[in-house]
Amino acid sequence: MKTFCTIVTADYLPFAKVLYNSLQKNVPGTTLQVLVIDKNNFPSSDTFIIHTIASIAHTSFFKEIEKKYAHTNDSHHFRWALKPVFINYLLEHTFQQVIYVDPDIFFCGNFSFLFEKLEKSAVLLTPHWRDSDPLVNEENFLAVFKDGLYNAGFIGASEKGIAAIKWWAGLCHYKMERNKDKGLFDDQRYLNAMPVEFSEVETIRHKGCNLSYWNINSCKREIVNGKLLINGQYEPIFIHFTEDTIINILNKNDHLLKPCLDEYEESLKEQGVDIENWWKDLSLKKYNTAFYKIKHKIRLRTRIKRFFFKLAEKI
């Protein structure tokens, strides 16, 4: 058996339902397991299954992680540290293949091939596909080394990957912090080492997966014969609608994803999310700050440096 899963707080449950509806639209009958970490009075259906903290209480590393993170001021750390715990629980109870996705992910294409890959692989990882050339976008290039090669908003595992998932759980228990001096970025940078430590860890090379602001240049959005394709060959499979992804689309830096954002917006409205105020808050928070003005200046300077570098190559 196979399934998707995600982890939310109760106030984020509408996002899990939007995720679920996008899965159903593209592959009807897909199940989504939802771990709600702070309340337990929500109904389940046959394919939208609610789990509580009590469900995973006896899974490896749960008690240690709960003791360390459940009562801190940052609830994100508890939720993020539970990703491998929840995946492991599902693999040890019923399912042979499990794909975890963050609740702000939205599917827009057929994802069946991901489970087909898990028939042969132990773990699936998705790269950020950040810029590989600092002359294109220096800030985004350097982020590869600060944030990690892989995005922890998606990870797939089969039964063969249980050892790798338990290893990841142990590291999440060890430390959940952002510390560039120690080379740490929450639960994410640990994934860099997973293909080294474990066999059959596969990097998904389909560039229609995990589209977001961080791969605008490497996963180029193009209209080919009236159809949106990535790098001229990949159909979009799922989009990671982080705040910066949404802002870049609204600000027309990533305008070809606007129809996808429109669909996402309508789905959120159907679940009662106050989109208008959320969009407004994002714009005020991000683009009316001195920090973002500096970022845009840096990007302009990077483009100028790239121009002169290319010019020097021709001389």
C-alpha positions as CSV (number, residue, x, y, z in Angstrom):
1,M,0.0,0.0,0.0
2,K,1.1,3.6,-0.6
3,T,0.1,7.0,0.8
4,F,1.0,10.6,1.2
5,C,1.3,12.3,4.5
6,T,1.7,15.7,6.1
7,I,1.9,17.3,9.5
8,V,-0.1,20.4,10.6
9,T,-1.3,22.4,13.6
10,A,-5.1,22.6,13.8
11,D,-5.2,26.1,12.3
12,Y,-3.4,24.9,9.2
13,L,-5.8,22.0,8.5
14,P,-7.5,24.0,5.6
15,F,-4.1,23.8,3.8
16,A,-4.0,20.1,4.3
17,K,-7.4,19.8,2.8
18,V,-6.3,21.9,-0.3
19,L,-3.3,19.6,-0.6
20,Y,-5.6,16.6,-0.4
21,N,-8.0,18.0,-3.1
22,S,-5.0,18.6,-5.4
23,L,-3.9,15.0,-5.0
24,Q,-7.5,13.7,-5.7
25,K,-7.8,15.9,-8.8
26,N,-4.7,14.4,-10.4
27,V,-4.9,10.8,-9.1
28,P,-8.3,10.0,-7.7
29,G,-8.3,7.7,-4.8
30,T,-5.0,8.9,-3.4
31,T,-4.9,8.8,0.4
32,L,-3.5,11.5,2.7
33,Q,-2.5,10.8,6.3
34,V,-2.6,14.0,8.4
35,L,-0.9,14.3,11.7
36,V,-2.6,17.1,13.7
37,I,-0.2,17.9,16.6
38,D,-2.4,20.0,18.9
39,K,-6.0,18.9,18.7
40,N,-7.8,15.6,18.1
41,N,-11.4,16.3,17.3
42,F,-11.4,16.3,13.5
43,P,-13.2,13.8,11.4
44,S,-11.5,11.4,8.9
45,S,-12.8,9.9,5.7
46,D,-11.6,6.9,3.8
47,T,-8.9,8.8,2.0
48,F,-8.3,11.8,4.3
49,I,-7.2,10.2,7.6
50,I,-6.5,12.3,10.7
51,H,-3.9,11.1,13.2
52,T,-3.1,12.4,16.7
53,I,0.0,12.5,18.7
54,A,-1.2,9.5,20.6
55,S,-1.0,7.5,17.3
56,I,2.8,7.8,17.2
57,A,3.6,7.8,20.9
58,H,5.4,4.5,20.8
59,T,7.4,5.2,17.6
60,S,11.2,5.4,17.7
61,F,12.5,8.8,19.0
62,F,9.0,10.2,19.6
63,K,9.4,10.6,23.4
64,E,12.8,12.1,23.1
65,I,11.7,14.6,20.5
66,E,8.5,15.5,22.4
67,K,10.5,16.1,25.6
68,K,13.0,18.3,23.7
69,Y,10.7,20.4,21.4
70,A,7.0,20.1,22.3
71,H,7.1,22.7,24.9
72,T,9.5,25.2,23.4
73,N,8.4,28.6,22.0
74,D,9.0,27.5,18.4
75,S,6.3,24.9,17.5
76,H,7.8,24.5,14.0
77,H,10.8,22.6,15.5
78,F,8.5,20.0,17.1
79,R,6.4,19.6,13.9
80,W,9.5,19.4,11.6
81,A,11.3,16.9,13.9
82,L,8.2,14.7,13.7
83,K,8.5,14.2,9.9
84,P,10.7,11.1,10.1
85,V,8.8,9.9,13.1
86,F,5.5,10.0,11.3
87,I,7.0,8.5,8.1
88,N,8.5,5.7,10.1
89,Y,5.2,5.0,11.9
90,L,3.3,4.7,8.6
91,L,6.0,2.4,7.2
92,E,5.8,0.2,10.2
93,H,2.0,0.2,10.2
94,T,0.4,-0.9,6.9
95,F,2.2,1.1,4.2
96,Q,5.1,0.0,2.0
97,Q,5.5,3.4,0.4
98,V,5.1,6.8,2.0
99,I,5.6,10.3,0.6
100,Y,5.7,13.2,3.0
101,V,4.9,16.7,1.7
102,D,4.6,20.0,3.5
103,P,1.0,21.3,3.7
104,D,1.8,24.3,1.5
105,I,2.5,22.1,-1.5
106,F,0.0,21.9,-4.3
107,F,-0.1,19.2,-7.0
108,C,-0.9,20.2,-10.6
109,G,0.2,17.1,-12.5
110,N,0.2,13.3,-12.4
111,F,2.6,12.1,-9.7
112,S,2.1,8.4,-10.1
113,F,5.7,8.0,-11.3
114,L,7.0,9.0,-7.8
115,F,5.5,5.8,-6.3
116,E,6.9,3.8,-9.2
117,K,10.3,5.1,-8.3
118,L,9.8,3.9,-4.7
119,E,9.3,0.4,-6.0
120,K,13.1,0.3,-6.6
121,S,14.4,3.1,-4.3
122,A,14.7,3.3,-0.5
123,V,14.3,7.1,-0.4
124,L,13.4,9.9,-2.8
125,L,14.8,13.4,-2.4
126,T,14.1,16.6,-4.4
127,P,16.9,19.1,-5.0
128,H,16.3,22.8,-4.5
129,W,17.7,23.3,-8.0
130,R,19.1,26.6,-6.9
131,D,21.4,28.5,-9.3
132,S,24.6,26.6,-10.0
133,D,26.3,29.8,-11.4
134,P,27.0,32.6,-8.9
135,L,27.0,35.1,-11.9
136,V,23.3,34.3,-12.5
137,N,22.2,34.9,-8.9
138,E,25.0,34.9,-6.3
139,E,22.7,34.9,-3.3
140,N,20.7,31.9,-4.5
141,F,23.9,30.1,-5.4
142,L,25.4,30.6,-1.9
143,A,22.1,29.4,-0.4
144,V,22.9,25.9,-1.7
145,F,25.7,25.7,0.9
146,K,23.7,27.3,3.7
147,D,20.3,25.7,3.4
148,G,21.1,22.4,1.9
149,L,21.1,20.6,-1.5
150,Y,17.7,19.0,-0.9
151,N,14.3,20.4,0.2
152,A,12.8,18.8,3.3
153,G,9.3,19.8,2.2
154,F,9.3,16.5,0.3
155,I,10.7,13.1,1.1
156,G,9.5,9.7,-0.1
157,A,10.5,6.4,1.5
158,S,9.8,2.7,1.0
159,E,10.2,-0.1,3.6
160,K,13.8,-0.3,2.4
161,G,14.3,3.2,3.7
162,I,13.3,2.7,7.3
163,A,16.9,2.7,8.5
164,A,17.6,6.0,6.7
165,I,14.4,7.6,8.1
166,K,15.3,6.5,11.7
167,W,18.8,7.9,11.2
168,W,17.2,11.2,10.2
169,A,14.9,11.1,13.2
170,G,17.9,10.7,15.4
171,L,19.6,13.8,13.9
172,C,16.4,15.8,14.3
173,H,16.4,14.9,18.0
174,Y,20.1,15.8,18.2
175,K,19.6,19.4,17.0
176,M,16.9,21.5,15.3
177,E,18.4,24.9,14.7
178,R,19.8,27.2,12.1
179,N,23.4,27.7,12.8
180,K,25.7,28.4,9.8
181,D,28.8,28.0,11.8
182,K,27.8,24.4,12.7
183,G,26.4,23.8,9.2
184,L,22.9,23.3,10.5
185,F,19.6,24.2,8.9
186,D,16.7,22.8,11.0
187,D,15.9,19.3,9.7
188,Q,17.0,20.0,6.2
189,R,20.8,20.0,5.8
190,Y,21.0,16.5,7.3
191,L,19.6,15.2,4.0
192,N,22.8,16.2,2.3
193,A,24.5,13.2,3.9
194,M,21.7,10.6,3.4
195,P,22.8,9.5,-0.1
196,V,26.3,9.0,1.3
197,E,25.3,7.0,4.4
198,F,22.6,4.9,2.7
199,S,22.2,3.0,-0.6
200,E,19.3,3.4,-3.0
201,V,18.7,7.0,-2.1
202,E,17.4,8.6,-5.4
203,T,17.5,12.2,-6.4
204,I,14.4,13.1,-8.4
205,R,15.6,14.7,-11.6
206,H,12.2,15.7,-12.9
207,K,12.4,19.4,-12.8
208,G,8.6,19.8,-12.6
209,C,8.8,18.7,-9.0
210,N,8.9,21.1,-6.1
211,L,8.7,24.3,-8.2
212,S,9.4,27.4,-6.0
213,Y,11.1,30.8,-5.9
214,W,14.5,29.2,-5.3
215,N,14.5,27.5,-8.8
216,I,13.1,30.2,-11.1
217,N,16.3,30.2,-13.1
218,S,17.3,26.5,-13.1
219,C,13.8,25.3,-13.7
220,K,12.8,27.8,-16.4
221,R,9.1,28.2,-16.9
222,E,8.2,28.3,-20.6
223,I,5.1,28.3,-22.8
224,V,5.6,25.7,-25.5
225,N,2.8,25.3,-28.0
226,G,0.4,26.9,-25.6
227,K,1.5,24.6,-22.7
228,L,3.5,25.4,-19.6
229,L,6.7,23.4,-19.5
230,I,9.8,23.5,-17.3
231,N,13.0,23.8,-19.3
232,G,11.0,23.0,-22.4
233,Q,10.4,19.3,-21.5
234,Y,8.9,18.8,-18.0
235,E,5.3,19.2,-17.1
236,P,4.7,20.9,-13.7
237,I,4.0,18.2,-11.1
238,F,3.8,20.1,-7.8
239,I,4.5,23.7,-6.6
240,H,5.8,24.6,-3.2
241,F,3.7,27.7,-2.3
242,T,6.0,29.3,0.3
243,E,5.5,32.9,1.1
244,D,8.4,33.9,-1.2
245,T,7.0,31.8,-4.0
246,I,3.6,33.5,-3.8
247,I,5.3,37.0,-3.6
248,N,7.4,36.3,-6.7
249,I,4.3,35.3,-8.6
250,L,2.3,38.2,-7.5
251,N,5.2,40.5,-8.2
252,K,5.3,39.1,-11.8
253,N,8.8,37.7,-11.3
254,D,7.4,34.2,-11.8
255,H,4.3,35.2,-13.8
256,L,3.9,31.9,-15.8
257,L,2.9,30.2,-12.5
258,K,0.0,32.7,-12.0
259,P,-2.7,30.4,-13.3
260,C,-1.5,27.7,-10.8
261,L,-1.6,30.3,-8.0
262,D,-5.1,31.3,-9.1
263,E,-6.3,27.7,-8.7
264,Y,-4.5,27.4,-5.4
265,E,-6.2,30.7,-4.2
266,E,-9.7,29.4,-5.2
267,S,-9.0,26.2,-3.3
268,L,-8.0,28.0,-0.2
269,K,-11.0,30.3,-0.4
270,E,-13.3,27.2,-0.5
271,Q,-11.7,26.1,2.8
272,G,-12.4,29.5,4.4
273,V,-8.9,31.0,4.2
274,D,-8.9,34.8,4.2
275,I,-6.8,35.2,1.0
276,E,-7.1,39.0,0.5
277,N,-5.7,39.9,3.9
278,W,-3.0,37.2,3.7
279,W,-1.8,38.4,0.3
280,K,-1.8,42.0,1.6
281,D,0.2,41.1,4.7
282,L,2.7,39.2,2.5
283,S,3.2,42.3,0.3
284,L,3.6,44.7,3.2
285,K,5.9,42.3,5.2
286,K,8.2,41.5,2.3
287,Y,8.4,44.3,-0.3
288,N,8.1,47.4,1.8
289,T,11.1,46.6,3.9
290,A,14.7,47.9,3.7
291,F,15.9,44.3,3.6
292,Y,14.1,43.5,0.4
293,K,15.2,46.7,-1.3
294,I,18.8,45.7,-0.5
295,K,18.2,42.2,-1.9
296,H,16.9,43.7,-5.2
297,K,20.0,45.9,-5.4
298,I,22.2,42.8,-4.9
299,R,20.4,41.0,-7.7
300,L,21.0,44.0,-10.0
301,R,24.7,44.1,-9.1
302,T,25.0,40.3,-9.8
303,R,23.4,40.8,-13.3
304,I,25.9,43.6,-14.0
305,K,28.8,41.4,-12.9
306,R,27.6,38.6,-15.1
307,F,27.3,40.9,-18.1
308,F,31.0,42.0,-17.7
309,F,32.2,38.4,-17.1
310,K,30.5,37.2,-20.3
311,L,31.9,40.2,-22.1
312,A,35.4,39.4,-20.9
313,E,35.0,35.8,-22.1
314,K,34.5,37.1,-25.7
315,I,37.4,39.4,-25.7
